[in-house]
């Protein structure tokens, strides 16, 4: 399992979208990373989502990967 920190973009309709800006084009994380993604947390302070995803999908997508220890350091007890 891979853990990802995914930035949040506020869409025109006011919804929070897990996405990144690539040369002026928004790339939706839920579509880019693919199936098997779980949203573990939304952090309004940053703002970002914490995802877990199958290892091979996160490596291919280029999102900010974190280890279990790094996630638990930032969000104590989030991952048992």
N, C-alpha and C positions, 0 to 999 in steps of 0.2 A: 504494500500500500504506500502511496506517495501522498504527501501533504502539501497543499498549495495555499499561498496567500494571493487572493485575487482582488484587484482594485474594483471599486464601485463607481459607476458612472450614473448620474441622475438623468434619466430619459426625459424627453419633452412632456410626457404624461405624468411626470413626478415619481415614477417607479424607480427603484434602485435596481440597476442591471450590473451583474458581474461581467465586466468587460475591460478591454484595454484599447488604447488608441494606437493604431499602427499606420503612420503616415496619413492621418486624417480620417481613417476608416475605423469604425468601432468593430472589434472582434468580440463576440459574445462567448464567454468562457464555457457556458453550458453546451454550446454547439461545438466549440473548438476542442475542448478536452474530450468530449465524447461520453459514451455510456458508462455507467457504474460510478458516477460522481455522487458524493454525499456532501451536503452543506452541513458543516459542524457548528459554525458560529458566524454571526454577523457582528462586526465591531464598528459601532457608530462613531467612535472616537477617531478612527484612522482615516476614512472608512474603508473597510475591506471585509471580504468573506474568507473563511477558512474552509477549505474543501479537503476531502480525501478522495483519491482516485486511483484506479489501477496504475501501477508503475509505468507501463509502456506508454500510456496515453499522455501522462504529464511530461515525460521526457520529450516527446515529439512536439508538444504545443509551445514550449518555451515560457511557461508561467513560472512565477517565483516559487521554487520548491523549498520545503523545509523538512527537517527531520522531526520525528516524534518528540525528541527532547527539546528541540527549539520551540515547537508549538506549545508544549507544556511549560516551558519557561515563560513564554509570552502570555499564555492562558492556563494557569495552573489547574491541573486535574481534568482538562478537556478530553484528553485521550487516555483511557484507562490502561 
